[in-house]
Amino acid sequence: MQKRNWRVSVDINCWLEGREGMYCVSTFDLSETGVSVLCSDPAPEGKILDLKFFTPFSVEAITVRGEVVWSCTGPEARMGLRFLDMNEMTRNVLKTTMQLMRTREQGEKF
């Protein structure tokens, strides 16, 4: 059984870029290994896309390559991407962002 990574609910506007061009999407959860996004036209499973977004710890947009691992159409269309080939610097920025979000999420519960 594959271990599931901790996810945080988060709404970040980001851009997905593929052969068909670039379009804006919103995240609804994020982990160190992937992201789920809301979008009007989800890509099919297996599609490779570049995701670009800003974090509080990055001056420039972070670009992460991702593979669509699930996709669902309908009124609340969305898809999940698994991050691929992430360099160490990007992984550290993402990890720090996740820790900040986790701290904020826990603080809101009290």
N, C-alpha and C positions, 0 to 999 in steps of 0.2 A: 504494500500500500504506500502510495506517494505521500510524503508529509506536506501538508498544506501550510503555506506561509500566512503569518498574521496580516490582516488587511485592515485598512482604516477607511472609513467613509469620508470622501473628500470631493469637493466640487472645484475642479481646476479647468479653466479653458485651455485647450491645447490644439495643436494642428497635426493632422495626419497627412502624410505625403506618400503617394505611390505613383505608378505610371500614369494614372488618370488625372493627376493633379493634386492640389492641396485643399483640404477643407477643415473647418473648425468643428471640434467636438467638445463635450464636457465629460470629465471623469466622474464616476460615482463610487469607485473604490480603487485603492492602490496598495500594492505590496512591493517588497524588494525584488520580486521576480515577474511582476506583471501588473496590468491595469485593466479595468473594465470601463468602457466608455458608452455614453449615449450618443446616438447618431441617427440621421434620417435614412441612410442607405448603408447598412453594415456590409463589410467585405466578406467574401466567402472564407470558410476555414482553409488554412494553409497559405493564405495571402500574406506576403511580407510587406510591412509598411514602416515608415519612419515616423515616430512620435516626437513632437517638439513642444516643450513647456518650460515655464519658469518656476523656480523655487525661491524661498527666502535666502537660500545659500548660493545662488548662482547669478552672476552678473549677466551672462548671456543665456540664451535658451539652451536647455539640455536636449540633445537629440539621442533617442534610443531606438534601435531597430527592434521591431516586434513581429511575431507571427500570430495571426488570428487563430485562436484555438477553439473558439465557439462564437456563434453568431445567431441572432434572433431578430426576426422582422416583426412588424406589427406596430400598434400605436406607441409602444415604448421600445422602439428598436434600439438594440445595443449589441456590443460584441466585447470579447475578452482577448487581450493580447498578452503573449508570454514574451518577456524581454529576451533578446538574443545578443550575444557578443558585446556585453557591456564592459567598458574599460573600468579600471579601479577607481579613478577619480569620480566618474559618474556614479558608480556604485556607492562610494562614500557620501556624495552629496545626497543621493536618494535615501541612504540609510539615516543620515542626520535629519533629513526632512521627515522621514517616518517617525523618528524618535520625538521630534517636536510635535507632530500631529497626535501621537499617542499621549503625550503629556497634556496637550490641550483637551483631548477627548476625555481623559481621566479627570481632569480638573473640572470639566463641565458637569460631571456626575455628582460632585459633592456640593 
